[in-house]
């Protein structure tokens, strides 16, 4: 049985804890109009990060994927 906190899922018949991150904006974000460029979204805090892989600053944020699979961003 998994010992980490989180949602338990079955992968290949083995029970694992899913990587989960829930985050929220701390302020409005103004995005520039530069066509064809990526616009980082900052001002995000993690409310839940069960594997400690989320990093953030005023100008960007990211998370590290710990397992190959399908990730849903809402």
matplotlib code that plots the C-alpha trace (Angstrom):
import matplotlib.pyplot as plt

x = [0.0, 1.2, 2.2, 2.1, -0.9, -3.1, -5.4, -4.6, -4.7, -3.9, -1.2, -0.4, -2.1, 0.0, -1.4, 0.3, -0.4, -1.1, 0.9, -1.4, -1.0, -3.7, -2.7, -4.3, -3.4, -2.6, -3.3, -4.5, -2.1, -1.6, -0.5, 1.3, 0.3, 3.6, 2.4, 4.2, 5.8, 5.1, 3.7, 4.7, 2.0, 3.4, 1.8, 0.7, 0.8, 0.4, -2.4, -1.6, 1.6, 1.8, 5.2, 6.9, 7.6, 5.9, 8.1, 6.9, 8.0, 6.4, 7.1, 7.0, 6.1, 6.6, 6.3, 8.3, 6.6, 7.5, 5.9, 5.2, 1.5, -1.4, -1.6, -4.7, -4.5, -7.7]
y = [0.0, 3.5, 5.6, 9.1, 11.4, 11.9, 10.1, 6.4, 5.2, 1.8, 1.7, -1.6, -3.4, -1.5, 1.1, 4.5, 8.0, 10.4, 13.6, 16.4, 20.2, 22.8, 26.4, 29.8, 33.3, 35.8, 38.9, 39.8, 39.0, 41.4, 39.6, 41.5, 41.3, 40.0, 37.6, 34.3, 34.4, 32.5, 34.6, 33.3, 33.6, 34.5, 35.4, 31.8, 29.9, 26.2, 25.2, 21.5, 19.9, 16.4, 15.7, 19.1, 19.7, 23.1, 26.2, 29.8, 33.5, 36.8, 36.2, 32.4, 29.0, 25.3, 21.8, 18.7, 15.6, 12.6, 9.8, 9.4, 9.8, 12.0, 15.3, 17.5, 21.3, 23.0]
z = [0.0, -0.8, 2.3, 0.7, 1.0, -2.1, -4.5, -4.9, -8.5, -10.1, -12.8, -14.3, -11.4, -8.9, -6.4, -6.5, -5.2, -8.1, -8.4, -7.5, -7.6, -6.9, -7.3, -7.2, -8.6, -5.8, -8.0, -11.5, -14.3, -17.3, -20.4, -23.2, -26.8, -28.3, -31.0, -31.2, -27.8, -24.6, -21.8, -18.4, -15.7, -12.3, -8.9, -8.3, -5.0, -4.5, -2.2, -2.6, -3.8, -2.5, -4.1, -3.6, -7.3, -7.8, -8.0, -8.4, -8.5, -9.5, -13.1, -13.7, -12.4, -13.2, -11.9, -12.4, -13.8, -11.6, -13.8, -17.5, -18.1, -18.9, -17.0, -17.0, -16.4, -15.7]

ax = plt.figure().add_subplot(projection="3d")
ax.plot(x, y, z, "-o")
ax.set_aspect("equal")
plt.show()
